[in-house]
Amino acid sequence: MKDILETFYTALSDCDGQTMASCYHDDVIFEDPAFGILKGERAKAMWLMLCESQSGDNFNVSFSEIETTENIGSAHWEAKYLFSQTGRKVHNKIDASFEFKNGLIIKHTDTFNLHKWAKQAMGIKGIFFGGMQFFKNKLQAQTNSLLDKYIEKKKLP
């Protein structure tokens, strides 16, 4: 299972959404503060969308602390990028937990401090509102709307 996580994060570092999606079981459940809960093809499409939106020197991923057993795993990863809506630099530190089924990721949960992310990505608005539930709800609505448009444009399942 360690190999599947190394493949997953190497693909993220290379902006290779197809390889990332291939590490997911068809019934995968993904969750993080920015998107909320995504299942199956929506979770795979989210990585395709994010990888397509990043390019070159403005996106850098590192990963470490990969630990696995037969059924569960964890990792730490960090992403440095420019937030497209504001052009502000973001350095997000994420802890991930995983469950595996049939050699693939069936559950993936990313946790990070949304308030810290919002301060970096949105400046003063993030400082004041980034720690509030309404901000999280609005962010999830926006990210899911972007994902819906991406899926429709790409004619994904």
BELURKA-V951789 format. One record per pair of residues at least 6 apart in sequence whose ideal C-beta (glycine too) atoms are under 6 Angstrom apart, sorted by the first residue. I is the first residue (numbers start at 1). GAP is how many residues later the second one is. If there is no record, write none. Layout:
{{I GAP} {I GAP}}
This chain:
{{1 67} {1 72} {1 99} {2 64} {2 66} {4 19} {5 61} {5 68} {5 70} {7 16} {8 12} {8 15} {9 54} {9 68} {11 8} {11 9} {12 8} {12 49} {13 48} {15 36} {15 39} {17 30} {17 31} {17 34} {20 27} {21 23} {21 26} {23 82} {24 20} {24 81} {25 76} {25 79} {25 81} {28 15} {28 77} {28 78} {29 10} {29 78} {30 8} {30 13} {30 78} {31 6} {31 78} {32 78} {33 81} {34 105} {34 109} {35 108} {36 104} {38 8} {41 116} {45 106} {45 111} {46 101} {49 101} {58 23} {58 24} {59 22} {60 20} {61 18} {62 16} {63 12} {63 14} {64 12} {65 11} {66 9} {67 7} {71 29} {72 27} {73 25} {74 23} {75 21} {76 19} {77 17} {78 15} {79 13} {80 11} {81 9} {83 7} {83 38} {88 33} {90 30} {90 31} {92 20} {92 25} {94 16} {94 18} {95 16} {96 14} {97 12} {98 7} {98 10} {99 7} {99 8} {115 15} {115 16} {118 8} {118 12} {119 7} {119 8} {119 11} {129 6}}
